[in-house]
Every structure is written in C-alpha cells, then in structure tokens.
Amino acid sequence: MKVLSFRGSSASFKAFILALLWLGVISLLHASVNREKTASQKVRMGYMPVISNLAAPLVDAATAGSPVHFEALKFGSFAEIAEAFRSGHIQAAFIIAPLAVALSSQGVPLKIVYIGNRHESTLVVRKDESAASLAEMSGKTLAVPIRYSGHLLAVKRYLRHHGMDPRAVRILEIPPPDMPSALVTGDIHGYFVGEPFASRSIQSGVGRRLLDAEEIWPGFVCNVLIVRDELIRSHPERVGDLVKGCVRSGIRVRENFEETLGILSRYWGQDPQFVRYVFENPPNRFRYDLCVPVRSEIEELVREMETEGLISASSEVGDFLEDRYARAAVEGLREPLLGLTKR
C-alpha cells in the first residue's frame, strides 16, 4: 500500500500546514462575526402575561424573521424581570412602574420610554366578602404583585386620604399567577392586580370586582417599558422601532381583534375564550391612547414611593424619563389613537 509522504518536500509540508491553520483562523473569524451579527440584531424584552404588557408578544410576533427581532421572554414575576434587566440578560422590560423607579434609584442605567395600556388593574375580593368599599376591608388581607407596585401605593394612598391607619389592611406580596389560587384557599381576602388575573377569579365565580384602579387613582400607572441606556446610545433607531411597535399594538387590538386574541393566548398560554372574556367584561375598558410618559404622573408616583419609604431620597425624574420615542410614534400615526391629547 502506498503511503502518502512529505519526505523530501519540507517546503510543501510547511505550506500545507500553514494553509490548514489559515483556513482554521478564517473559519473561526467567520463564525465569530456571524454570532456577533446575530446577537446584535436581537433585542430581548422581558414581560409578564398581563394586559398592560400585551405589546411584548405582539411586537415579537410582528418582527419574527425580520432583520431586527424584538424577542419577548415571559417571566413568572416582576422581581425576576428586574434581576434579568439588572444583569443585562434582557435589554428592555415591560415592568411595574415603581419597580422601574426603584431600579433607577439603585443606579441601574435605564429610561422609561412607553406606558402600557391603562385601566387594567382591578381589586378583587372573595364573592362572600361583605365589604362594599376598600375602607370596609380594614383588618383583612390583600395581595399585591410586589412591594414596589402601584397597587400597594394605591391602597396606602387610599387609606391615608380616608384618615385610616396605614396598617388597617394587611398586604402580602404574591406573584400574579398565584393570586387566584390564594383567594380560593382563603389565604387572602382579596388581591389587587392587572388583568387577566383579576378576571380569573371573577369568571370562576370565586371572586367579585370591588373596584378598578382608576376609581381611586385617576393617574394610576401600572406598567412601563424601560430600556437600558446603552441600547439608546448604540441603537436609538431600534428603540424608536420598538416603541413604534408598542404604540401600534393598541391599534392592532381594535382593528384585528381575532388575530390579536390568537397571538396573546398562544404567548400567554391561556385559553382564547378566557382571553376574550377578559377583553369583553367589561367591554372597552382598557385604554391604549395614554401611552406617552407624562412627567407629572411619574413625579406623583415618586412622591408616593417617598412617602411609603420605598426610595430613600428624591429621584430626579428627568434622569430616567424619555418621552421622545413615544411622542414621535404617536405623531407618526396616520390615524391617531382615540382620545390622545398632548400633555
């Protein structure tokens, strides 16, 4: 058998080895460039399966396969989203508003760029609960999604405005998906949360609607979209596209409800008929037009957080509020969102 030999041809052997090495280097560089390109064209967004975060799955579905994909990652709690954002695992987050303020006060570089749809938080109590108002829930236990939430602030604000002891209502932190079962077991008397988790107890007959957030706090801000500062610096156009997609999601709900229903139920892992129930009971409650961050509303939120000791010092709202992307998105619409007014 003839054996291939490079004896007597050391120059050819060296050339062969150099060619292999060069090919290896080129292959590694090519793979590295492709990986960086792929990673740089994906923006990861954290979200919870709640109505005020509905833009996340809609934008994900709309940009799948596009040059820039805004990938929606579903989390089980807002605390988990906050840690993922803090660590840089995600570049954007649909997150409960006071938690966004707290992250900024802790030095996490972020900007609030969009307000999720409004009028979607409800205080649900057990159906056999006799209370007709929040004032009559004294001595009872209510659950909120997290300490850093507008829901906790709304309850505390209500008690203060009605001259009640701030500890009149016992407040527990329970992740939204676990609230309906806690009401069933009797561990709590009620819970204050964004939809669709409130409707889960109402539809089942275990709970009833006591009040809607806007009844006790007209300027209530539940969820906001935050992005990391470096994303704005490196790719401001991507932030603009993301916010534009979020603003248009409100129009999509109105004009393509059946398609939207299918997307949301798939991303949320919820039955389509239940999601339909959430939107139709009561109908036309959710508002998509108040999506531009308003300085006075965020300042009011900050003051409430200071009053409750959730932040130790005044946070300068101008440091973390950026409304230009939402304003540009709204102004660029051919058909403005219903009810939108410049504020």
DAHURA-V303461 format. One record per residue. N is the residue number from 0. SS is DSSP state (a for helix, b for strand, c for the rest). PHI is phi as a letter, one per 20 degrees, with the letter a starting at -180 (none if undefined). OMEGA is omega in degrees with one decimal (999 if undefined). Layout:
# DAHURA-V303461
n={N;N}
ss={SS;SS}
phi={PHI;PHI}
omega={OMEGA;OMEGA}
This chain:
# DAHURA-V303461
n={0;1;2;3;4;5;6;7;8;9;10;11;12;13;14;15;16;17;18;19;20;21;22;23;24;25;26;27;28;29;30;31;32;33;34;35;36;37;38;39;40;41;42;43;44;45;46;47;48;49;50;51;52;53;54;55;56;57;58;59;60;61;62;63;64;65;66;67;68;69;70;71;72;73;74;75;76;77;78;79;80;81;82;83;84;85;86;87;88;89;90;91;92;93;94;95;96;97;98;99;100;101;102;103;104;105;106;107;108;109;110;111;112;113;114;115;116;117;118;119;120;121;122;123;124;125;126;127;128;129;130;131;132;133;134;135;136;137;138;139;140;141;142;143;144;145;146;147;148;149;150;151;152;153;154;155;156;157;158;159;160;161;162;163;164;165;166;167;168;169;170;171;172;173;174;175;176;177;178;179;180;181;182;183;184;185;186;187;188;189;190;191;192;193;194;195;196;197;198;199;200;201;202;203;204;205;206;207;208;209;210;211;212;213;214;215;216;217;218;219;220;221;222;223;224;225;226;227;228;229;230;231;232;233;234;235;236;237;238;239;240;241;242;243;244;245;246;247;248;249;250;251;252;253;254;255;256;257;258;259;260;261;262;263;264;265;266;267;268;269;270;271;272;273;274;275;276;277;278;279;280;281;282;283;284;285;286;287;288;289;290;291;292;293;294;295;296;297;298;299;300;301;302;303;304;305;306;307;308;309;310;311;312;313;314;315;316;317;318;319;320;321;322;323;324;325;326;327;328;329;330;331;332;333;334;335;336;337;338;339;340;341;342}
ss={c;c;c;c;c;c;c;c;c;a;a;a;a;a;a;a;a;a;a;a;a;a;a;a;a;a;a;a;a;a;a;a;a;a;a;a;a;a;a;a;c;b;b;b;b;b;b;c;c;c;a;a;a;a;a;a;a;a;a;a;a;a;a;c;c;c;c;c;b;b;b;b;b;b;c;c;c;a;a;a;a;a;a;a;a;a;a;c;c;c;c;b;b;b;b;b;a;a;a;a;a;a;a;a;a;c;c;c;c;b;b;b;b;b;b;c;c;b;c;c;b;b;b;b;b;b;c;c;c;c;c;c;c;a;a;a;a;c;c;c;b;b;b;b;c;c;c;c;c;a;a;a;a;a;a;a;a;a;a;a;a;c;c;c;c;c;c;c;c;b;b;b;b;c;c;a;a;a;a;a;a;a;a;a;a;c;c;c;c;b;b;b;b;b;c;c;a;a;a;a;a;a;a;a;c;c;b;b;b;b;b;b;a;a;a;a;c;c;c;c;c;c;b;b;b;b;b;b;a;a;a;a;a;a;c;a;a;a;a;a;a;a;a;a;a;a;a;a;a;a;a;a;a;a;a;c;a;a;a;a;a;a;a;a;a;a;a;a;c;c;c;a;a;a;a;a;a;a;a;a;c;c;b;c;c;c;b;c;c;c;c;c;c;c;a;a;a;a;a;a;a;a;a;a;a;a;a;c;c;c;c;c;c;c;c;c;a;a;a;c;b;c;c;a;a;a;a;a;a;a;a;c;c;c;c;c;c;c;c;c;c;c;c}
phi={none;e;d;f;c;d;f;n;b;f;f;f;f;f;f;f;f;f;f;f;f;f;f;f;f;f;f;f;f;f;f;f;f;f;f;f;f;f;f;f;d;c;d;e;d;e;b;d;f;c;g;f;d;f;f;g;f;f;f;g;f;f;d;g;n;e;g;d;d;e;e;e;d;e;d;e;b;f;f;f;f;g;f;f;f;g;f;n;f;c;d;b;b;e;c;f;g;f;f;f;f;f;f;f;f;e;n;f;f;b;c;e;c;a;d;f;g;e;l;c;d;c;e;d;c;g;f;e;f;e;g;d;b;f;f;e;e;g;n;e;d;d;d;c;f;a;g;e;c;f;f;f;f;f;f;f;f;f;f;f;f;d;m;e;f;f;d;f;d;e;d;d;e;c;g;g;f;e;f;g;f;f;f;f;f;n;f;c;e;a;b;d;b;f;f;e;f;f;f;g;f;f;f;f;n;f;c;c;f;e;a;d;g;f;f;d;b;g;e;g;d;e;c;c;d;d;c;f;g;f;f;f;f;e;b;f;f;f;f;f;f;f;f;f;f;f;f;f;f;f;f;f;f;f;e;c;f;f;f;f;g;f;f;f;f;f;f;f;m;d;f;g;f;f;f;f;g;f;f;d;c;e;f;m;f;f;d;d;e;e;d;e;g;d;g;f;f;f;f;f;f;f;f;f;f;f;f;e;m;e;c;e;c;f;e;f;g;f;f;c;d;c;e;f;f;f;f;f;f;f;f;e;f;f;d;g;f;g;n;f;c;f;c}
omega={-178.1;-179.7;179.4;-177.5;176.8;178.9;179.0;-179.7;-177.7;179.4;179.1;179.1;179.0;180.0;179.5;179.7;179.1;179.6;177.8;179.4;-179.5;178.1;178.6;179.0;-179.4;-179.9;179.1;178.7;-179.5;179.1;-179.7;179.9;-179.5;178.0;-179.7;-179.4;180.0;-178.6;-175.7;-177.6;176.6;176.7;-178.3;-179.5;174.8;179.2;172.8;-179.8;178.8;-175.2;-177.5;175.8;-172.6;179.4;-176.5;178.9;-179.7;178.8;176.4;-178.3;-177.3;-175.3;177.7;-178.6;179.0;178.1;175.0;-178.2;174.7;-172.6;-179.6;178.4;-177.0;179.9;-179.8;179.4;178.2;177.9;177.9;177.8;-178.2;-179.5;177.7;178.6;-179.9;-177.0;-178.7;178.6;174.2;-177.2;179.7;-178.8;169.5;-166.7;-179.0;-165.6;-179.3;178.6;175.6;178.0;180.0;178.5;179.1;-179.6;177.5;175.7;177.2;-176.6;-176.0;173.0;170.6;-173.3;-174.4;175.8;176.5;-175.6;-172.5;175.1;-178.0;179.3;-174.0;173.4;-178.5;175.5;176.9;-176.1;179.9;178.0;-174.4;-175.2;177.7;179.4;177.7;179.2;-178.1;177.6;179.9;-179.3;-179.0;-178.7;177.8;176.5;173.2;-175.8;-176.3;-179.9;179.1;-178.3;175.0;-179.4;175.8;-179.1;-179.6;178.5;-180.0;179.4;179.6;-179.6;-179.3;-177.9;179.5;175.5;-177.8;175.8;-179.1;178.3;-177.7;178.7;177.6;-176.3;176.1;174.3;178.1;176.8;-176.6;-178.7;-177.3;-175.1;-178.9;-179.5;177.7;177.3;179.4;-176.7;-179.6;177.9;178.3;177.1;-179.9;176.0;-175.7;-172.0;174.4;177.0;16.7;-172.9;175.9;-177.5;179.7;-179.8;-179.7;-179.1;-178.1;-179.4;179.0;-175.9;175.3;-179.4;176.1;177.8;173.8;-173.6;-176.0;178.8;-177.6;177.7;-176.0;-179.4;-177.2;176.5;-178.0;-175.4;177.5;172.8;175.4;175.6;179.6;-178.9;-176.7;176.5;177.1;-179.4;-174.3;-176.5;-179.6;-179.8;178.3;176.4;178.1;179.3;179.6;-179.1;177.3;177.8;178.5;180.0;-179.6;179.2;177.2;177.3;-178.2;178.8;-178.5;-170.5;-178.0;-172.4;-176.5;178.5;178.5;179.1;179.9;-179.9;-178.0;-178.7;179.4;-178.8;-176.9;-174.4;-178.4;177.4;-178.1;-179.0;175.9;178.8;176.6;179.9;-178.8;-177.8;-172.9;-178.1;-5.6;-177.9;172.8;177.6;-174.0;179.2;-178.2;-172.0;-177.2;-171.0;179.2;178.1;-178.9;-174.6;-176.5;179.2;179.5;176.7;177.4;177.1;179.4;179.4;177.9;178.7;177.2;-179.8;-178.2;177.2;180.0;171.6;-171.0;-177.6;-179.5;175.7;179.1;-174.3;-179.6;-179.1;-176.0;179.3;179.6;-174.2;-171.8;-177.5;179.5;178.7;179.5;-180.0;179.6;-178.7;-179.2;179.7;176.3;177.8;-176.9;176.5;-177.5;174.7;-176.0;174.8;177.0;-178.7;999}
